[in-house]
Amino acid sequence: MAENADPLWDELERLAEASIADSQIANQYPSPETVERWQRLFGYSSVEAARLITAQRQDSMHMHRIKQTLPDESLPLTPFPVTRQRITDEHWALIKDAEEAAGYDREAYEHLQRLSDLFESTGMMLPVKGQEGRVVFGFRMGGLLDTVEKIKDVGMMEELPKIEDGWSESGPVKFCLVDMDTKKRLKEWLTQQAVLKG
């Protein structure tokens, strides 16, 4: 980058360079070390970690075909946006040593910053049968929210949340159903994790 250049132009050049580098690895299957890192940091299964790493690298909107069948009800397919938000080189240079000491590489750190957005975008609003106007939020259990006990504690719930069995592209999964207040607390907690762990 040229000295005394326009900062906007410098940022556009950086994004273009990053895009070229990303496109070279976007279709590569994540290395075992990268998958293990995401399993350790985020609590994902190896299949979840590989899928999320690949989606983040491809930096585009995907259709995540989750289909869950509830009694007398079928849920629609939901979009699964994983638009990668890159941090600047300057930002990474400032935090790199501390983050790497904590086990993060740049890619994992960028994912950490998006946990609450990912939670929001991959969940779905569901009407409560027989209670007009009332909705619950359903989300796939996993990652940092992988047990009903943890969801109950983090969500400050009095009782364990309702769990439903479902299917995804990789087989059987568990979905958790929570009210909107609990959803808000879970999202806030995920945002806090990005700050505390990042």
mmCIF file of the C-alpha atoms, coordinates in Angstrom:
data_MODEL
# 
_entry.id   MODEL 
# 
loop_
_atom_site.group_PDB 
_atom_site.id 
_atom_site.type_symbol 
_atom_site.label_atom_id 
_atom_site.label_alt_id 
_atom_site.label_comp_id 
_atom_site.label_asym_id 
_atom_site.label_entity_id 
_atom_site.label_seq_id 
_atom_site.pdbx_PDB_ins_code 
_atom_site.Cartn_x 
_atom_site.Cartn_y 
_atom_site.Cartn_z 
_atom_site.occupancy 
_atom_site.B_iso_or_equiv 
_atom_site.pdbx_formal_charge 
_atom_site.auth_seq_id 
_atom_site.auth_comp_id 
_atom_site.auth_asym_id 
_atom_site.auth_atom_id 
_atom_site.pdbx_PDB_model_num 
ATOM 1   C CA . MET A 1 1   ? 0.000   0.000   0.000  1.00 0.00 ? 1   MET A CA 1 
ATOM 2   C CA . ALA A 1 2   ? 1.295   3.449   -0.861 1.00 0.00 ? 2   ALA A CA 1 
ATOM 3   C CA . GLU A 1 3   ? 2.169   5.899   1.869  1.00 0.00 ? 3   GLU A CA 1 
ATOM 4   C CA . ASN A 1 4   ? -0.094  8.943   2.314  1.00 0.00 ? 4   ASN A CA 1 
ATOM 5   C CA . ALA A 1 5   ? -2.818  7.179   0.343  1.00 0.00 ? 5   ALA A CA 1 
ATOM 6   C CA . ASP A 1 6   ? -6.488  7.617   0.983  1.00 0.00 ? 6   ASP A CA 1 
ATOM 7   C CA . PRO A 1 7   ? -7.490  5.414   3.993  1.00 0.00 ? 7   PRO A CA 1 
ATOM 8   C CA . LEU A 1 8   ? -10.619 4.266   2.161  1.00 0.00 ? 8   LEU A CA 1 
ATOM 9   C CA . TRP A 1 9   ? -8.527  3.139   -0.805 1.00 0.00 ? 9   TRP A CA 1 
ATOM 10  C CA . ASP A 1 10  ? -6.115  1.329   1.555  1.00 0.00 ? 10  ASP A CA 1 
ATOM 11  C CA . GLU A 1 11  ? -9.033  -0.532  3.114  1.00 0.00 ? 11  GLU A CA 1 
ATOM 12  C CA . LEU A 1 12  ? -10.409 -1.504  -0.315 1.00 0.00 ? 12  LEU A CA 1 
ATOM 13  C CA . GLU A 1 13  ? -6.980  -2.842  -1.301 1.00 0.00 ? 13  GLU A CA 1 
ATOM 14  C CA . ARG A 1 14  ? -6.778  -4.816  1.941  1.00 0.00 ? 14  ARG A CA 1 
ATOM 15  C CA . LEU A 1 15  ? -10.218 -6.319  1.342  1.00 0.00 ? 15  LEU A CA 1 
ATOM 16  C CA . ALA A 1 16  ? -9.273  -7.262  -2.229 1.00 0.00 ? 16  ALA A CA 1 
ATOM 17  C CA . GLU A 1 17  ? -6.043  -8.927  -1.064 1.00 0.00 ? 17  GLU A CA 1 
ATOM 18  C CA . ALA A 1 18  ? -7.921  -10.781 1.679  1.00 0.00 ? 18  ALA A CA 1 
ATOM 19  C CA . SER A 1 19  ? -10.551 -11.907 -0.809 1.00 0.00 ? 19  SER A CA 1 
ATOM 20  C CA . ILE A 1 20  ? -7.901  -13.395 -3.102 1.00 0.00 ? 20  ILE A CA 1 
ATOM 21  C CA . ALA A 1 21  ? -6.259  -15.202 -0.191 1.00 0.00 ? 21  ALA A CA 1 
ATOM 22  C CA . ASP A 1 22  ? -9.633  -16.449 1.081  1.00 0.00 ? 22  ASP A CA 1 
ATOM 23  C CA . SER A 1 23  ? -10.681 -17.743 -2.327 1.00 0.00 ? 23  SER A CA 1 
ATOM 24  C CA . GLN A 1 24  ? -7.561  -19.912 -2.418 1.00 0.00 ? 24  GLN A CA 1 
ATOM 25  C CA . ILE A 1 25  ? -8.561  -21.747 0.786  1.00 0.00 ? 25  ILE A CA 1 
ATOM 26  C CA . ALA A 1 26  ? -12.362 -21.470 0.568  1.00 0.00 ? 26  ALA A CA 1 
ATOM 27  C CA . ASN A 1 27  ? -12.874 -24.872 -1.019 1.00 0.00 ? 27  ASN A CA 1 
ATOM 28  C CA . GLN A 1 28  ? -10.185 -26.685 0.953  1.00 0.00 ? 28  GLN A CA 1 
ATOM 29  C CA . TYR A 1 29  ? -11.393 -28.981 3.690  1.00 0.00 ? 29  TYR A CA 1 
ATOM 30  C CA . PRO A 1 30  ? -10.282 -27.566 7.052  1.00 0.00 ? 30  PRO A CA 1 
ATOM 31  C CA . SER A 1 31  ? -7.135  -29.119 8.481  1.00 0.00 ? 31  SER A CA 1 
ATOM 32  C CA . PRO A 1 32  ? -7.498  -31.481 11.469 1.00 0.00 ? 32  PRO A CA 1 
ATOM 33  C CA . GLU A 1 33  ? -5.694  -28.883 13.614 1.00 0.00 ? 33  GLU A CA 1 
ATOM 34  C CA . THR A 1 34  ? -8.213  -26.184 12.669 1.00 0.00 ? 34  THR A CA 1 
ATOM 35  C CA . VAL A 1 35  ? -11.188 -28.463 13.343 1.00 0.00 ? 35  VAL A CA 1 
ATOM 36  C CA . GLU A 1 36  ? -9.715  -29.475 16.712 1.00 0.00 ? 36  GLU A CA 1 
ATOM 37  C CA . ARG A 1 37  ? -9.135  -25.797 17.604 1.00 0.00 ? 37  ARG A CA 1 
ATOM 38  C CA . TRP A 1 38  ? -12.816 -24.941 16.928 1.00 0.00 ? 38  TRP A CA 1 
ATOM 39  C CA . GLN A 1 39  ? -13.941 -28.007 18.887 1.00 0.00 ? 39  GLN A CA 1 
ATOM 40  C CA . ARG A 1 40  ? -11.829 -26.937 21.863 1.00 0.00 ? 40  ARG A CA 1 
ATOM 41  C CA . LEU A 1 41  ? -12.715 -23.215 21.717 1.00 0.00 ? 41  LEU A CA 1 
ATOM 42  C CA . PHE A 1 42  ? -16.409 -23.396 20.813 1.00 0.00 ? 42  PHE A CA 1 
ATOM 43  C CA . GLY A 1 43  ? -17.521 -26.873 21.865 1.00 0.00 ? 43  GLY A CA 1 
ATOM 44  C CA . TYR A 1 44  ? -18.562 -27.921 18.342 1.00 0.00 ? 44  TYR A CA 1 
ATOM 45  C CA . SER A 1 45  ? -18.578 -31.496 17.124 1.00 0.00 ? 45  SER A CA 1 
ATOM 46  C CA . SER A 1 46  ? -16.033 -32.211 14.394 1.00 0.00 ? 46  SER A CA 1 
ATOM 47  C CA . VAL A 1 47  ? -18.800 -32.143 11.749 1.00 0.00 ? 47  VAL A CA 1 
ATOM 48  C CA . GLU A 1 48  ? -20.177 -28.802 13.043 1.00 0.00 ? 48  GLU A CA 1 
ATOM 49  C CA . ALA A 1 49  ? -16.697 -27.285 13.203 1.00 0.00 ? 49  ALA A CA 1 
ATOM 50  C CA . ALA A 1 50  ? -15.803 -28.344 9.655  1.00 0.00 ? 50  ALA A CA 1 
ATOM 51  C CA . ARG A 1 51  ? -19.145 -27.075 8.312  1.00 0.00 ? 51  ARG A CA 1 
ATOM 52  C CA . LEU A 1 52  ? -18.863 -23.682 10.028 1.00 0.00 ? 52  LEU A CA 1 
ATOM 53  C CA . ILE A 1 53  ? -15.211 -23.211 9.044  1.00 0.00 ? 53  ILE A CA 1 
ATOM 54  C CA . THR A 1 54  ? -16.020 -23.996 5.423  1.00 0.00 ? 54  THR A CA 1 
ATOM 55  C CA . ALA A 1 55  ? -19.056 -21.710 5.428  1.00 0.00 ? 55  ALA A CA 1 
ATOM 56  C CA . GLN A 1 56  ? -17.061 -18.863 6.964  1.00 0.00 ? 56  GLN A CA 1 
ATOM 57  C CA . ARG A 1 57  ? -14.313 -19.311 4.399  1.00 0.00 ? 57  ARG A CA 1 
ATOM 58  C CA . GLN A 1 58  ? -16.766 -19.267 1.533  1.00 0.00 ? 58  GLN A CA 1 
ATOM 59  C CA . ASP A 1 59  ? -18.069 -15.959 2.880  1.00 0.00 ? 59  ASP A CA 1 
ATOM 60  C CA . SER A 1 60  ? -21.516 -16.123 1.393  1.00 0.00 ? 60  SER A CA 1 
ATOM 61  C CA . MET A 1 61  ? -25.146 -16.879 2.119  1.00 0.00 ? 61  MET A CA 1 
ATOM 62  C CA . HIS A 1 62  ? -25.947 -20.560 2.324  1.00 0.00 ? 62  HIS A CA 1 
ATOM 63  C CA . MET A 1 63  ? -29.132 -22.486 2.641  1.00 0.00 ? 63  MET A CA 1 
ATOM 64  C CA . HIS A 1 64  ? -28.734 -24.525 5.757  1.00 0.00 ? 64  HIS A CA 1 
ATOM 65  C CA . ARG A 1 65  ? -31.423 -27.111 5.242  1.00 0.00 ? 65  ARG A CA 1 
ATOM 66  C CA . ILE A 1 66  ? -32.674 -27.817 8.690  1.00 0.00 ? 66  ILE A CA 1 
ATOM 67  C CA . LYS A 1 67  ? -35.974 -29.537 8.782  1.00 0.00 ? 67  LYS A CA 1 
ATOM 68  C CA . GLN A 1 68  ? -37.594 -30.372 12.046 1.00 0.00 ? 68  GLN A CA 1 
ATOM 69  C CA . THR A 1 69  ? -40.919 -32.014 12.436 1.00 0.00 ? 69  THR A CA 1 
ATOM 70  C CA . LEU A 1 70  ? -42.928 -31.104 15.504 1.00 0.00 ? 70  LEU A CA 1 
ATOM 71  C CA . PRO A 1 71  ? -46.205 -32.825 16.322 1.00 0.00 ? 71  PRO A CA 1 
ATOM 72  C CA . ASP A 1 72  ? -48.711 -31.855 13.578 1.00 0.00 ? 72  ASP A CA 1 
ATOM 73  C CA . GLU A 1 73  ? -46.370 -29.175 12.288 1.00 0.00 ? 73  GLU A CA 1 
ATOM 74  C CA . SER A 1 74  ? -43.557 -28.940 9.758  1.00 0.00 ? 74  SER A CA 1 
ATOM 75  C CA . LEU A 1 75  ? -41.073 -26.081 9.867  1.00 0.00 ? 75  LEU A CA 1 
ATOM 76  C CA . PRO A 1 76  ? -39.794 -24.367 6.708  1.00 0.00 ? 76  PRO A CA 1 
ATOM 77  C CA . LEU A 1 77  ? -36.201 -24.397 5.568  1.00 0.00 ? 77  LEU A CA 1 
ATOM 78  C CA . THR A 1 78  ? -34.225 -21.558 7.083  1.00 0.00 ? 78  THR A CA 1 
ATOM 79  C CA . PRO A 1 79  ? -31.454 -19.452 5.539  1.00 0.00 ? 79  PRO A CA 1 
ATOM 80  C CA . PHE A 1 80  ? -28.087 -19.806 7.240  1.00 0.00 ? 80  PHE A CA 1 
ATOM 81  C CA . PRO A 1 81  ? -26.095 -16.610 6.710  1.00 0.00 ? 81  PRO A CA 1 
ATOM 82  C CA . VAL A 1 82  ? -22.424 -16.866 7.504  1.00 0.00 ? 82  VAL A CA 1 
ATOM 83  C CA . THR A 1 83  ? -21.158 -13.656 6.001  1.00 0.00 ? 83  THR A CA 1 
ATOM 84  C CA . ARG A 1 84  ? -17.639 -13.298 7.302  1.00 0.00 ? 84  ARG A CA 1 
ATOM 85  C CA . GLN A 1 85  ? -16.808 -10.018 8.955  1.00 0.00 ? 85  GLN A CA 1 
ATOM 86  C CA . ARG A 1 86  ? -13.084 -9.597  8.671  1.00 0.00 ? 86  ARG A CA 1 
ATOM 87  C CA . ILE A 1 87  ? -11.095 -7.611  11.188 1.00 0.00 ? 87  ILE A CA 1 
ATOM 88  C CA . THR A 1 88  ? -8.481  -5.192  9.949  1.00 0.00 ? 88  THR A CA 1 
ATOM 89  C CA . ASP A 1 89  ? -4.816  -6.163  9.793  1.00 0.00 ? 89  ASP A CA 1 
ATOM 90  C CA . GLU A 1 90  ? -4.082  -3.405  12.303 1.00 0.00 ? 90  GLU A CA 1 
ATOM 91  C CA . HIS A 1 91  ? -6.663  -4.787  14.747 1.00 0.00 ? 91  HIS A CA 1 
ATOM 92  C CA . TRP A 1 92  ? -5.220  -8.299  14.430 1.00 0.00 ? 92  TRP A CA 1 
ATOM 93  C CA . ALA A 1 93  ? -1.650  -7.011  14.877 1.00 0.00 ? 93  ALA A CA 1 
ATOM 94  C CA . LEU A 1 94  ? -2.658  -5.387  18.178 1.00 0.00 ? 94  LEU A CA 1 
ATOM 95  C CA . ILE A 1 95  ? -4.283  -8.519  19.648 1.00 0.00 ? 95  ILE A CA 1 
ATOM 96  C CA . LYS A 1 96  ? -2.531  -11.361 17.814 1.00 0.00 ? 96  LYS A CA 1 
ATOM 97  C CA . ASP A 1 97  ? -0.084  -12.410 20.542 1.00 0.00 ? 97  ASP A CA 1 
ATOM 98  C CA . ALA A 1 98  ? -2.705  -12.504 23.304 1.00 0.00 ? 98  ALA A CA 1 
ATOM 99  C CA . GLU A 1 99  ? -5.279  -14.292 21.147 1.00 0.00 ? 99  GLU A CA 1 
ATOM 100 C CA . GLU A 1 100 ? -2.822  -16.890 19.914 1.00 0.00 ? 100 GLU A CA 1 
ATOM 101 C CA . ALA A 1 101 ? -1.731  -17.495 23.513 1.00 0.00 ? 101 ALA A CA 1 
ATOM 102 C CA . ALA A 1 102 ? -5.413  -18.161 24.315 1.00 0.00 ? 102 ALA A CA 1 
ATOM 103 C CA . GLY A 1 103 ? -5.621  -20.658 21.423 1.00 0.00 ? 103 GLY A CA 1 
ATOM 104 C CA . TYR A 1 104 ? -7.240  -18.493 18.736 1.00 0.00 ? 104 TYR A CA 1 
ATOM 105 C CA . ASP A 1 105 ? -6.018  -17.873 15.233 1.00 0.00 ? 105 ASP A CA 1 
ATOM 106 C CA . ARG A 1 106 ? -7.438  -14.982 13.218 1.00 0.00 ? 106 ARG A CA 1 
ATOM 107 C CA . GLU A 1 107 ? -10.172 -17.119 11.656 1.00 0.00 ? 107 GLU A CA 1 
ATOM 108 C CA . ALA A 1 108 ? -11.378 -18.450 15.037 1.00 0.00 ? 108 ALA A CA 1 
ATOM 109 C CA . TYR A 1 109 ? -11.241 -14.967 16.557 1.00 0.00 ? 109 TYR A CA 1 
ATOM 110 C CA . GLU A 1 110 ? -13.428 -13.595 13.747 1.00 0.00 ? 110 GLU A CA 1 
ATOM 111 C CA . HIS A 1 111 ? -15.905 -16.431 14.380 1.00 0.00 ? 111 HIS A CA 1 
ATOM 112 C CA . LEU A 1 112 ? -15.927 -15.633 18.106 1.00 0.00 ? 112 LEU A CA 1 
ATOM 113 C CA . GLN A 1 113 ? -16.960 -12.068 17.325 1.00 0.00 ? 113 GLN A CA 1 
ATOM 114 C CA . ARG A 1 114 ? -20.003 -13.374 15.424 1.00 0.00 ? 114 ARG A CA 1 
ATOM 115 C CA . LEU A 1 115 ? -21.395 -15.913 17.915 1.00 0.00 ? 115 LEU A CA 1 
ATOM 116 C CA . SER A 1 116 ? -24.455 -13.876 18.911 1.00 0.00 ? 116 SER A CA 1 
ATOM 117 C CA . ASP A 1 117 ? -25.236 -13.027 15.266 1.00 0.00 ? 117 ASP A CA 1 
ATOM 118 C CA . LEU A 1 118 ? -24.916 -16.690 14.301 1.00 0.00 ? 118 LEU A CA 1 
ATOM 119 C CA . PHE A 1 119 ? -27.249 -17.680 17.148 1.00 0.00 ? 119 PHE A CA 1 
ATOM 120 C CA . GLU A 1 120 ? -29.822 -15.142 15.966 1.00 0.00 ? 120 GLU A CA 1 
ATOM 121 C CA . SER A 1 121 ? -29.603 -15.988 12.277 1.00 0.00 ? 121 SER A CA 1 
ATOM 122 C CA . THR A 1 122 ? -29.750 -19.761 12.623 1.00 0.00 ? 122 THR A CA 1 
ATOM 123 C CA . GLY A 1 123 ? -32.688 -19.834 15.018 1.00 0.00 ? 123 GLY A CA 1 
ATOM 124 C CA . MET A 1 124 ? -36.343 -19.554 14.122 1.00 0.00 ? 124 MET A CA 1 
ATOM 125 C CA . MET A 1 125 ? -39.462 -17.994 15.565 1.00 0.00 ? 125 MET A CA 1 
ATOM 126 C CA . LEU A 1 126 ? -42.224 -20.529 16.126 1.00 0.00 ? 126 LEU A CA 1 
ATOM 127 C CA . PRO A 1 127 ? -45.860 -19.866 16.976 1.00 0.00 ? 127 PRO A CA 1 
ATOM 128 C CA . VAL A 1 128 ? -47.130 -21.600 20.097 1.00 0.00 ? 128 VAL A CA 1 
ATOM 129 C CA . LYS A 1 129 ? -50.025 -23.835 19.156 1.00 0.00 ? 129 LYS A CA 1 
ATOM 130 C CA . GLY A 1 130 ? -53.261 -22.776 20.858 1.00 0.00 ? 130 GLY A CA 1 
ATOM 131 C CA . GLN A 1 131 ? -51.843 -19.474 22.143 1.00 0.00 ? 131 GLN A CA 1 
ATOM 132 C CA . GLU A 1 132 ? -52.468 -16.899 19.470 1.00 0.00 ? 132 GLU A CA 1 
ATOM 133 C CA . GLY A 1 133 ? -49.752 -14.287 19.193 1.00 0.00 ? 133 GLY A CA 1 
ATOM 134 C CA . ARG A 1 134 ? -47.259 -16.119 21.429 1.00 0.00 ? 134 ARG A CA 1 
ATOM 135 C CA . VAL A 1 135 ? -44.005 -17.278 19.882 1.00 0.00 ? 135 VAL A CA 1 
ATOM 136 C CA . VAL A 1 136 ? -40.928 -19.138 21.052 1.00 0.00 ? 136 VAL A CA 1 
ATOM 137 C CA . PHE A 1 137 ? -37.419 -19.125 19.652 1.00 0.00 ? 137 PHE A CA 1 
ATOM 138 C CA . GLY A 1 138 ? -36.041 -22.454 18.481 1.00 0.00 ? 138 GLY A CA 1 
ATOM 139 C CA . PHE A 1 139 ? -32.331 -23.023 17.965 1.00 0.00 ? 139 PHE A CA 1 
ATOM 140 C CA . ARG A 1 140 ? -30.030 -25.935 17.346 1.00 0.00 ? 140 ARG A CA 1 
ATOM 141 C CA . MET A 1 141 ? -28.169 -26.989 20.465 1.00 0.00 ? 141 MET A CA 1 
ATOM 142 C CA . GLY A 1 142 ? -24.397 -27.117 20.203 1.00 0.00 ? 142 GLY A CA 1 
ATOM 143 C CA . GLY A 1 143 ? -21.283 -25.074 20.597 1.00 0.00 ? 143 GLY A CA 1 
ATOM 144 C CA . LEU A 1 144 ? -21.286 -22.997 23.773 1.00 0.00 ? 144 LEU A CA 1 
ATOM 145 C CA . LEU A 1 145 ? -24.984 -23.786 24.331 1.00 0.00 ? 145 LEU A CA 1 
ATOM 146 C CA . ASP A 1 146 ? -24.783 -27.549 24.193 1.00 0.00 ? 146 ASP A CA 1 
ATOM 147 C CA . THR A 1 147 ? -26.680 -28.787 27.270 1.00 0.00 ? 147 THR A CA 1 
ATOM 148 C CA . VAL A 1 148 ? -30.098 -28.050 28.738 1.00 0.00 ? 148 VAL A CA 1 
ATOM 149 C CA . GLU A 1 149 ? -28.481 -27.327 32.107 1.00 0.00 ? 149 GLU A CA 1 
ATOM 150 C CA . LYS A 1 150 ? -26.182 -24.708 30.617 1.00 0.00 ? 150 LYS A CA 1 
ATOM 151 C CA . ILE A 1 151 ? -29.048 -23.111 28.674 1.00 0.00 ? 151 ILE A CA 1 
ATOM 152 C CA . LYS A 1 152 ? -31.153 -23.045 31.867 1.00 0.00 ? 152 LYS A CA 1 
ATOM 153 C CA . ASP A 1 153 ? -28.312 -21.406 33.844 1.00 0.00 ? 153 ASP A CA 1 
ATOM 154 C CA . VAL A 1 154 ? -27.283 -18.892 31.191 1.00 0.00 ? 154 VAL A CA 1 
ATOM 155 C CA . GLY A 1 155 ? -30.910 -18.084 30.334 1.00 0.00 ? 155 GLY A CA 1 
ATOM 156 C CA . MET A 1 156 ? -31.796 -17.714 34.039 1.00 0.00 ? 156 MET A CA 1 
ATOM 157 C CA . MET A 1 157 ? -34.710 -20.098 33.589 1.00 0.00 ? 157 MET A CA 1 
ATOM 158 C CA . GLU A 1 158 ? -36.632 -21.624 36.463 1.00 0.00 ? 158 GLU A CA 1 
ATOM 159 C CA . GLU A 1 159 ? -37.131 -24.936 34.633 1.00 0.00 ? 159 GLU A CA 1 
ATOM 160 C CA . LEU A 1 160 ? -35.209 -26.861 32.007 1.00 0.00 ? 160 LEU A CA 1 
ATOM 161 C CA . PRO A 1 161 ? -36.058 -25.697 28.474 1.00 0.00 ? 161 PRO A CA 1 
ATOM 162 C CA . LYS A 1 162 ? -38.130 -27.813 26.103 1.00 0.00 ? 162 LYS A CA 1 
ATOM 163 C CA . ILE A 1 163 ? -36.069 -29.918 23.720 1.00 0.00 ? 163 ILE A CA 1 
ATOM 164 C CA . GLU A 1 164 ? -37.233 -31.339 20.389 1.00 0.00 ? 164 GLU A CA 1 
ATOM 165 C CA . ASP A 1 165 ? -35.490 -33.897 18.209 1.00 0.00 ? 165 ASP A CA 1 
ATOM 166 C CA . GLY A 1 166 ? -34.838 -32.895 14.633 1.00 0.00 ? 166 GLY A CA 1 
ATOM 167 C CA . TRP A 1 167 ? -32.725 -33.593 11.582 1.00 0.00 ? 167 TRP A CA 1 
ATOM 168 C CA . SER A 1 168 ? -30.057 -31.626 9.758  1.00 0.00 ? 168 SER A CA 1 
ATOM 169 C CA . GLU A 1 169 ? -27.827 -32.418 6.792  1.00 0.00 ? 169 GLU A CA 1 
ATOM 170 C CA . SER A 1 170 ? -25.503 -34.312 9.149  1.00 0.00 ? 170 SER A CA 1 
ATOM 171 C CA . GLY A 1 171 ? -28.114 -36.397 10.954 1.00 0.00 ? 171 GLY A CA 1 
ATOM 172 C CA . PRO A 1 172 ? -30.116 -36.152 14.185 1.00 0.00 ? 172 PRO A CA 1 
ATOM 173 C CA . VAL A 1 173 ? -29.856 -32.944 16.224 1.00 0.00 ? 173 VAL A CA 1 
ATOM 174 C CA . LYS A 1 174 ? -31.514 -31.400 19.271 1.00 0.00 ? 174 LYS A CA 1 
ATOM 175 C CA . PHE A 1 175 ? -33.430 -28.145 19.129 1.00 0.00 ? 175 PHE A CA 1 
ATOM 176 C CA . CYS A 1 176 ? -34.099 -26.005 22.173 1.00 0.00 ? 176 CYS A CA 1 
ATOM 177 C CA . LEU A 1 177 ? -37.250 -23.894 22.494 1.00 0.00 ? 177 LEU A CA 1 
ATOM 178 C CA . VAL A 1 178 ? -37.138 -20.806 24.726 1.00 0.00 ? 178 VAL A CA 1 
ATOM 179 C CA . ASP A 1 179 ? -39.277 -17.727 25.288 1.00 0.00 ? 179 ASP A CA 1 
ATOM 180 C CA . MET A 1 180 ? -38.200 -14.357 23.930 1.00 0.00 ? 180 MET A CA 1 
ATOM 181 C CA . ASP A 1 181 ? -36.811 -13.084 27.253 1.00 0.00 ? 181 ASP A CA 1 
ATOM 182 C CA . THR A 1 182 ? -34.591 -16.152 27.532 1.00 0.00 ? 182 THR A CA 1 
ATOM 183 C CA . LYS A 1 183 ? -33.496 -15.722 23.907 1.00 0.00 ? 183 LYS A CA 1 
ATOM 184 C CA . LYS A 1 184 ? -32.409 -12.171 24.722 1.00 0.00 ? 184 LYS A CA 1 
ATOM 185 C CA . ARG A 1 185 ? -30.383 -13.347 27.748 1.00 0.00 ? 185 ARG A CA 1 
ATOM 186 C CA . LEU A 1 186 ? -28.725 -16.127 25.736 1.00 0.00 ? 186 LEU A CA 1 
ATOM 187 C CA . LYS A 1 187 ? -27.764 -13.699 22.973 1.00 0.00 ? 187 LYS A CA 1 
ATOM 188 C CA . GLU A 1 188 ? -26.359 -11.216 25.505 1.00 0.00 ? 188 GLU A CA 1 
ATOM 189 C CA . TRP A 1 189 ? -24.320 -14.009 27.105 1.00 0.00 ? 189 TRP A CA 1 
ATOM 190 C CA . LEU A 1 190 ? -22.885 -15.031 23.727 1.00 0.00 ? 190 LEU A CA 1 
ATOM 191 C CA . THR A 1 191 ? -21.942 -11.396 23.067 1.00 0.00 ? 191 THR A CA 1 
ATOM 192 C CA . GLN A 1 192 ? -20.220 -11.296 26.469 1.00 0.00 ? 192 GLN A CA 1 
ATOM 193 C CA . GLN A 1 193 ? -18.266 -14.437 25.607 1.00 0.00 ? 193 GLN A CA 1 
ATOM 194 C CA . ALA A 1 194 ? -16.827 -12.678 22.566 1.00 0.00 ? 194 ALA A CA 1 
ATOM 195 C CA . VAL A 1 195 ? -15.657 -9.837  24.811 1.00 0.00 ? 195 VAL A CA 1 
ATOM 196 C CA . LEU A 1 196 ? -14.390 -12.011 27.676 1.00 0.00 ? 196 LEU A CA 1 
ATOM 197 C CA . LYS A 1 197 ? -12.680 -14.642 25.546 1.00 0.00 ? 197 LYS A CA 1 
ATOM 198 C CA . GLY A 1 198 ? -11.568 -12.309 22.779 1.00 0.00 ? 198 GLY A CA 1 
# 
